[in-house]
């Protein structure tokens, strides 16, 4: 019924790919690094637009970016230490 794929017509076999699949970034360092860089860019943009943010009452955006960068740096420290301990 729902969620069930129909059987292929006849005796068709599915073709399997033999290409190598690279493992995912299991320690998360790359993902956190990219996120921290994005928050850093957003912080620079927010600081450059400080006057317009202040005029519209949105200076809190700067602090959100600061929090994103800070948490990203803490995450990088944690994940790098974790990665080093796993290699031992």
C-alpha positions in Angstrom: 0.0 0.0 0.0 1.6 3.3 1.1 5.4 3.4 1.2 5.9 0.2 -0.7 7.7 0.3 -4.0 6.2 -1.9 -6.8 8.1 -4.9 -7.9 9.9 -4.5 -11.2 8.1 -6.0 -14.2 9.7 -9.3 -15.4 13.0 -10.5 -14.2 14.8 -7.2 -14.3 17.8 -6.9 -11.9 19.0 -3.7 -10.4 22.4 -2.7 -11.6 24.8 -2.1 -8.7 27.6 0.5 -8.9 31.1 -0.6 -8.1 32.4 2.9 -7.7 34.3 3.6 -4.5 32.4 5.7 -1.9 34.5 7.9 0.2 33.7 7.9 3.9 31.9 10.9 5.4 33.7 13.4 7.7 32.7 11.6 10.9 34.5 13.9 13.3 32.6 17.0 12.2 35.6 19.3 12.1 35.0 20.4 8.5 31.3 21.1 9.1 32.0 23.2 12.2 34.9 25.0 10.4 32.6 26.0 7.5 29.9 27.2 9.9 32.3 29.3 11.9 33.7 30.9 8.7 30.1 31.7 7.6 29.3 33.3 11.0 32.6 35.3 10.8 31.6 36.6 7.4 28.1 37.5 8.7 29.7 39.3 11.6 31.9 41.4 9.3 28.9 42.3 7.2 26.8 43.2 10.3 29.6 45.4 11.6 29.9 47.2 8.3 26.1 47.8 8.4 26.1 48.8 12.0 24.5 52.2 11.4 21.6 50.8 9.4 21.1 48.0 12.0 21.1 50.6 14.8 18.5 52.7 12.9 16.2 49.8 12.6 16.7 48.5 16.1 18.5 45.3 15.0 21.9 45.6 16.6 21.2 42.3 18.3 22.1 40.7 14.9 25.7 41.5 15.7 25.5 39.6 19.0 24.0 36.6 17.3 27.0 36.5 14.9 29.4 36.9 17.9 27.6 34.0 19.6 27.9 31.9 16.4 31.6 32.5 16.0 32.2 31.9 19.7 30.3 28.6 19.8 32.0 27.6 16.6 35.4 28.1 18.0 34.5 26.2 21.2 33.2 23.4 19.0 36.4 23.3 17.0 38.5 23.0 20.1 36.3 20.2 21.5 36.2 18.3 18.2 39.9 18.6 17.5 40.7 17.3 21.0 38.2 14.5 20.5 39.8 13.6 17.1 43.3 13.5 18.7 42.1 11.2 21.5 40.5 8.8 19.1 43.7 8.5 17.1 45.7 7.4 20.1 
